[in-house]
């Protein structure tokens, strides 16, 4: 009796182990299936994230390029502004005394007229005055040279409309046409800029 029971028990035991093995295999299969689904979902979810990341990178690169262009533009504008400011300062230094210089020209004109008139007299008193006026004129010339004020006295030179103002014409075959044959009033320049044109008479061919 006892032997039979032991054999029956031995037969039942392998059957139970088989069922347990099947259950374990099914559980493993389900776990693998779930893991596969999870990985597929993870991969599916990772795809849009990568695309969004690439889009953001492209946006950042575009913004950086735009910012670089803006920076270069601002630098160029600052350089132009600095250059214009330097030019304005230079012009202010050069031509700031232009109005004052123009006022001095009439004083020089009067001194030269006085010398021209005194040169025709032999009186000793007049000669003394002449010498004094000449010294004053020389002092003015030195002052003009110091501040780059130059006289324009174009007698015998070709007429230049940028430096000369033609007051009249004169028939003259002894010189080339458009030659300055007389200077009625000298002109002056300040740092090369005309502050008063020379008033001149210009030659023209004589009529036949």
C-alpha positions in Angstrom: 0.0 0.0 0.0 2.7 2.4 0.9 4.7 1.6 -2.2 1.8 2.4 -4.4 1.3 5.7 -2.8 5.0 6.6 -3.2 4.8 5.8 -6.9 1.7 7.8 -7.4 3.4 10.7 -5.7 6.4 10.4 -7.9 4.1 10.5 -11.0 2.2 13.6 -9.8 5.4 15.5 -8.9 6.9 15.6 -12.5 3.5 16.7 -13.8 3.5 19.6 -11.3 7.0 20.6 -12.3 6.0 20.6 -16.0 3.1 22.9 -15.3 5.3 25.2 -13.3 7.8 25.3 -16.2 5.1 26.2 -18.7 3.8 28.9 -16.4 7.3 30.3 -16.0 7.9 30.3 -19.8 4.6 32.1 -20.4 5.6 34.7 -17.8 8.9 35.2 -19.4 7.3 35.5 -22.9 4.9 38.1 -21.6 7.7 40.0 -19.9 9.7 40.0 -23.1 6.7 41.1 -25.1 6.1 44.0 -22.6 9.7 44.9 -22.7 9.6 44.9 -26.5 6.5 47.1 -26.5 8.2 49.4 -24.0 11.3 49.7 -26.1 9.3 50.4 -29.2 7.3 53.0 -27.4 10.6 54.5 -26.1 12.0 54.6 -29.6 8.8 56.0 -31.0 8.9 58.7 -28.3 12.6 59.4 -28.9 12.0 60.2 -32.6 10.0 63.4 -32.2 12.4 64.6 -29.4 15.4 64.3 -31.8 13.5 66.2 -34.5 12.5 68.9 -32.1 16.1 69.1 -30.8 17.4 69.5 -34.4 14.8 72.2 -35.1 15.9 74.1 -32.0 19.6 73.7 -33.0 18.7 75.2 -36.4 16.8 78.1 -34.8 19.8 78.8 -32.4 22.2 78.7 -35.4 20.0 81.1 -37.3 19.7 83.4 -34.3 23.5 83.3 -33.9 24.1 84.2 -37.5 21.6 87.1 -37.3 23.2 88.3 -34.2 26.6 88.2 -35.8 25.4 90.2 -38.8 23.8 92.7 -36.5 27.1 93.0 -34.6 29.1 93.6 -37.8 26.6 96.2 -38.9 26.8 98.0 -35.6 30.6 97.9 -35.7 30.6 99.4 -39.2 28.1 102.1 -38.2 30.3 102.9 -35.2 33.4 103.2 -37.3 31.6 105.5 -39.8 30.3 107.6 -36.9 33.8 107.8 -35.4 35.3 108.7 -38.8 32.6 111.4 -39.4 33.2 112.8 -35.9 36.9 113.0 -36.4 36.4 114.8 -39.7 34.0 117.2 -38.1 36.5 117.9 -35.3 39.2 118.4 -37.9 37.1 120.8 -39.9 36.2 122.7 -36.8 39.8 123.1 -35.9 40.7 124.1 -39.5 37.8 126.3 -40.3 36.6 127.5 -36.9 38.4 130.8 -37.5 37.0 131.3 -41.0 34.7 134.2 -40.2 37.5 135.9 -38.1 39.9 135.4 -41.0 37.5 136.9 -43.5 37.3 140.0 -41.2 41.1 140.3 -41.2 41.2 140.4 -45.0 39.8 143.9 -45.1 42.4 145.1 -42.6 45.1 143.6 -44.9 43.5 145.3 -47.9 43.6 148.7 -46.2 47.2 148.2 -45.2 48.2 147.4 -48.8 46.2 150.5 -50.1 48.0 152.7 -47.6 51.4 151.4 -48.7 50.5 151.9 -52.3 49.5 155.5 -51.6 52.5 156.3 -49.4 55.0 154.9 -51.9 54.3 157.8 -54.2 55.4 160.5 -51.7 59.0 161.6 -50.9 58.1 163.2 -47.6 60.2 161.9 -44.7 57.2 161.8 -42.4 55.2 159.8 -45.0 58.2 157.5 -45.4 58.3 156.9 -41.7 54.6 156.1 -41.7 55.2 153.8 -44.7 57.8 151.9 -42.9 55.5 151.4 -39.9 52.7 150.2 -42.0 55.0 147.8 -43.9 56.1 146.3 -40.6 52.4 145.9 -39.6 51.7 144.2 -42.9 54.6 141.8 -42.5 53.3 140.9 -39.0 49.9 140.2 -40.6 51.5 138.0 -43.3 53.3 136.0 -40.6 50.0 135.6 -38.7 48.3 134.5 -41.9 51.1 131.9 -42.6 50.8 130.6 -39.1 47.1 129.8 -39.6 47.4 128.7 -43.2 45.8 131.7 -44.7 47.4 132.1 -48.2 47.0 134.9 -50.7 45.8 134.3 -54.3 47.5 136.7 -56.6 47.0 135.1 -60.1 48.4 137.8 -62.4 49.6 136.1 -65.6 48.1 132.8 -64.7 45.3 130.9 -66.5 41.8 131.8 -65.2 40.6 129.3 -62.6 36.9 129.6 -61.7 37.4 127.8 -58.4 39.9 130.5 -57.3 39.1 133.5 -59.4 36.1 135.7 -60.0 36.1 137.3 -63.5 35.0 140.9 -63.2 35.6 141.8 -66.9 37.4 140.7 -70.1 39.9 142.5 -72.2 41.0 141.9 -75.7 44.6 141.0 -75.7 46.6 139.0 -78.4 49.8 139.1 -76.4 48.7 136.4 -74.0 46.7 133.2 -74.3 42.9 133.6 -74.0 41.5 133.3 -70.5 44.7 134.6 -68.9 44.5 136.9 -65.9 45.8 140.2 -67.1 44.9 142.3 -64.0 44.1 141.6 -60.4 41.6 144.1 -58.9 41.5 142.4 -55.5 43.6 139.5 -54.2 41.9 136.4 -53.0 42.6 134.2 -50.0 42.4 130.5 -49.0 42.2 129.0 -45.6 43.7 125.5 -45.4 43.2 125.3 -49.2 39.5 126.4 -49.0 38.6 129.6 -50.8 37.4 132.2 -48.3 37.5 135.0 -50.9 38.1 134.6 -54.6 40.5 136.9 -56.4 38.7 139.5 -58.5 40.4 139.6 -61.9 40.3 140.7 -65.5 40.6 138.0 -68.1 42.0 138.2 -71.6 40.1 137.3 -74.8 41.2 137.2 -78.4 41.0 140.6 -80.2 38.3 140.9 -82.8 39.5 141.1 -86.4 
